[in-house]
Amino acid sequence: MHQSKHIKYFEYGWDMNDYREIFNFASKQRKRVKMLSYGCDLDYKLIHNLIKKHLVSKVETENETSMEISFDSYDANIENQALSDYFFKVFYVDENRLLEFEKDLHQLTGKHIQCNYNIRGHFEVQLNGKQFSTLVYKTLDCSAIYREAIEGQYLFFIDTESEDNIEIRHKMHLLPSNLQSLNLPVNFSEIQKEVYVKDWIRSIIAY
């Protein structure tokens, strides 16, 4: 088979064997977005109201013009981490409703960004005999959906997956905002990511 017509997409275990299949897959991915709100002491009541206003509708169905939207949040103040009910919720809205939702979100405290729908994982490092775990998203670097050459960055947060995280997770809200998360380029190797994440965690411990 001609190389230009064949893509092995190992993340999903699929072989896409023709242009139409490739086009359909790419088109679907361009219509899937994760909205992430993060910061310290987010206003969850207002966020909840915006979700109800812009994303929740009486008829929530998937069609050719709809986009598949999910919502997630991270609060540096672990006591205020909320909105877990939305983690597994999927909303089908058109692009204009998404952009209106995003526009209103930007009026609130915190940062509100688009992330890759399929990338949400954990990155672990060993430091001083302890294992620290971080939550990882891949950001999209534009507010509009249909733009080319979207590279993004990896965005790291201290999570609660490891018992060794407990002490630093509970102090995140006491840190300056530049230490509450970490951004790294997507082209960083695993070794580079490990070095930077370790340095970040050392700075958190030492603060």
C-alpha positions in Angstrom: 0.0 0.0 0.0 1.2 3.5 -0.8 2.8 5.1 2.3 0.9 8.4 1.9 -2.4 6.6 2.1 -1.7 4.6 5.3 -1.5 5.8 8.9 -1.0 3.5 11.9 -2.6 5.4 14.8 -1.2 3.4 17.7 -2.8 5.5 20.5 -6.1 4.0 19.6 -4.9 0.8 17.9 -6.4 1.7 14.6 -5.1 1.4 11.0 -6.6 4.1 8.8 -6.2 3.0 5.2 -7.6 5.7 2.9 -7.9 9.5 2.7 -11.6 9.5 3.6 -11.0 7.5 6.8 -8.2 9.8 7.7 -10.2 12.9 6.9 -13.2 11.7 9.0 -11.0 10.9 12.0 -9.2 14.3 11.8 -12.6 16.1 11.4 -13.9 14.5 14.5 -10.8 15.4 16.6 -11.2 19.0 15.5 -14.7 19.0 17.0 -13.6 17.7 20.4 -12.3 20.1 23.1 -11.7 19.9 26.8 -12.2 23.2 28.6 -10.0 23.5 31.7 -10.3 26.2 34.4 -7.4 26.4 36.9 -6.2 28.8 39.6 -6.6 29.4 43.3 -10.1 29.7 44.9 -12.0 29.6 41.6 -15.6 30.9 41.7 -17.3 27.6 41.2 -20.8 29.0 41.6 -20.3 31.3 38.6 -18.6 28.6 36.6 -21.6 26.3 37.3 -24.0 29.0 36.1 -22.0 29.5 32.9 -22.0 25.7 32.2 -25.8 25.7 32.7 -26.2 28.8 30.5 -24.0 27.8 27.6 -23.4 24.1 27.6 -26.5 22.5 29.1 -29.6 22.4 26.9 -32.9 20.7 27.0 -32.0 18.7 23.9 -28.4 17.5 24.1 -27.8 15.4 21.0 -24.8 14.8 18.7 -25.2 15.9 15.1 -22.9 16.9 12.2 -22.5 20.5 13.4 -22.1 19.9 17.1 -18.8 19.9 19.0 -18.1 17.5 21.8 -17.1 19.5 24.9 -15.9 18.3 28.3 -15.0 20.4 31.3 -12.4 20.0 34.0 -10.9 22.1 36.7 -8.0 22.3 39.1 -7.9 24.5 42.2 -4.6 25.1 44.0 -6.6 25.2 47.2 -7.5 21.6 47.6 -10.3 22.5 50.0 -12.1 24.2 47.1 -11.6 21.6 44.4 -15.1 21.0 43.1 -17.2 20.4 40.0 -16.3 16.7 40.0 -19.9 16.0 38.7 -18.8 17.4 35.3 -15.7 15.3 34.8 -17.5 12.5 33.0 -20.1 14.8 31.4 -20.1 15.5 27.7 -21.8 18.5 26.1 -22.8 18.8 22.4 -22.9 22.4 21.3 -22.1 24.4 18.2 -18.9 26.4 18.0 -20.5 29.7 18.7 -21.9 28.5 22.0 -18.5 27.2 23.0 -16.8 30.5 22.2 -19.5 32.4 24.2 -18.9 30.1 27.1 -15.2 30.7 26.8 -15.6 34.4 26.5 -17.7 34.5 29.8 -15.2 32.3 31.5 -12.4 34.7 30.9 -14.3 37.3 32.9 -13.8 35.1 36.0 -10.8 34.7 38.2 -8.3 32.0 37.2 -7.2 30.8 33.8 -9.5 29.1 31.3 -8.0 27.3 28.3 -8.7 24.7 25.7 -7.0 21.4 26.0 -6.6 18.3 23.9 -9.7 16.2 24.5 -7.8 12.9 24.7 -4.8 13.9 26.7 -5.2 13.8 30.5 -2.7 11.7 32.4 0.0 11.5 35.1 3.7 12.0 35.1 5.7 10.6 38.0 9.2 11.3 39.3 11.4 9.9 42.0 12.9 12.6 44.3 14.7 12.2 47.7 13.4 8.6 48.0 9.8 9.7 47.4 7.5 9.3 44.4 5.7 12.4 43.3 2.8 12.4 40.8 1.6 15.2 38.6 -1.5 15.6 36.6 -0.8 16.5 32.9 -2.9 18.2 30.2 -1.9 19.2 26.6 -3.0 22.7 26.0 -4.2 24.2 22.7 -2.7 27.6 22.0 -5.6 29.3 20.3 -9.1 30.3 21.3 -10.7 29.5 17.9 -11.2 25.9 17.0 -10.6 25.8 13.3 -7.0 26.9 13.0 -4.0 25.0 11.7 -0.6 24.3 13.3 -1.8 24.0 16.9 1.2 22.9 18.9 0.3 23.6 22.6 2.2 22.9 25.7 2.1 20.3 28.5 0.5 21.7 31.6 1.5 20.0 34.9 -0.3 20.1 38.3 0.4 18.5 41.7 -2.2 15.8 42.2 -3.2 13.4 45.0 -2.3 10.1 43.2 0.7 9.5 45.4 0.8 9.5 49.2 4.1 11.5 49.0 2.2 14.3 47.3 0.0 15.0 50.3 2.2 17.6 52.0 2.9 19.7 48.9 -0.7 19.4 47.5 -2.0 20.9 50.7 0.4 23.9 50.4 -0.2 24.8 46.8 -2.6 27.6 47.5 0.1 29.3 49.7 2.6 29.5 46.7 2.9 32.3 44.2 0.9 31.6 41.0 4.1 30.8 39.0 4.7 27.8 41.2 1.1 26.5 41.2 1.5 24.9 37.8 4.2 24.1 35.3 4.2 24.6 31.5 6.6 22.7 29.3 7.0 22.6 25.4 5.4 19.5 23.8 8.7 18.7 22.1 10.5 18.1 25.4 11.9 14.5 25.8 10.9 12.4 28.8 14.3 13.1 30.3 13.8 16.9 29.9 10.3 16.7 31.4 11.7 14.7 34.4 14.4 17.3 35.0 12.0 20.3 34.9 9.3 18.6 37.0 11.9 17.7 39.6 13.2 21.2 39.7 9.6 22.5 40.1 8.9 20.1 42.9 12.1 21.1 44.7 11.0 24.8 44.5 7.7 23.9 46.0 9.2 22.0 48.8 11.8 24.7 49.5 9.2 27.6 49.5 
